[in-house]
Amino acid sequence: MSNETAKRMAAQLQESWAGRWQVLWEPSSRKFRAFPAYDMNVNTPVDGRSLRELWRNVLNVDQELLLAVAEAIPTHPPKVVHMPPGFLQEVFG
């Protein structure tokens, strides 16, 4: 596979994941590598020699990372402030 083809395939895979994972092709190692974009504090590169291998490896790690992100969310939900009907209309005219 040429470097250009591999780069294009990496971009297509990243797009299919809606940007949740950043996908790169590393020509020197001939591997695809992915990093979770939804948690920039996590330094977990996942790699694979093929897109299929990368996909499987990301699926194995993704659930763990999402659970860790979910656990970091405060247990108390934000308070909801109720405004009387028409309040915004009166304020903003």
N, C-alpha and C positions, 0 to 999 in steps of 0.2 A: 504494500500500500504506500502510495506517495505521501509526502508530508502535507501537501495541499489537500488531498482527499481526507486525510486524518484530521486536519484542522477543521475542515468543513463538517465532518461527521461529529466532531466534538461540539461545534457550535450548534448543530441541529439537536443533539442530545440535551445540551444546556437549555435550549429554547423549549424542548418538550417538557422539561422539568419546571417550566415557568420561572426560571431564574433562581429557584431554591438552592440549586447547586451550581457552582462555577466549574466548568469542565475545560480542561486543557489537554493538548497533545504535547508530549515531550519527545522531540525527535531523537535526542541523545540516548535516552533509555528505551525508546520505542514503546512507550506506555501512555495510556490515558490516565489522567489524574483529576480528581474532583474534590472540591472543598465546599462545606455547607455555607451558603450565603445568608441563611436566616439566623445564624449565631456566629458573629465574627470573632467572638472570644474563643471559640472552639478551633483548635488547630489539629484537625483530623483529616489529613489527606487520605483519600481512598484511591487505590490505583488498580489497573487491570490492563492486560496486554491486548484485550479486545473490548469492544463496547459491551458485549454481552457479559463478560467477566466484570467490567466496571459496574454495570447495572446491578448485577447480583451483589457485589460488595457494598454498593451504596445502600441497597435495600436492607442489608444486614445491619448497617450502622445507623441508618436514618431513624429507625424506630427508637433506638436508645437515645439519640440526640434530641428528638422531639419530646420524649418523656422528660429529659433533663431540663429542657426549656420550659415545659409545662410546670414542673416542680418549682421553678424559680418565680413563677407568677404568684403574687400575694394571695393568701387564702381569703382575705376579705374583699368582696367585690366593691367597686367604687360606689359611692352614694349617689342615688338618683335624686335630682332636685325637680320637683313638680312645679310647673308654672300654671297659673290659672289660664283658661282659654282666653285668647285675645290679648294676652299680656305683651307679646312681641309686637303686635299691631299697634298697641298704644305707645310703646317705646319708640319704635321705628317709623311710625306713621303709616 
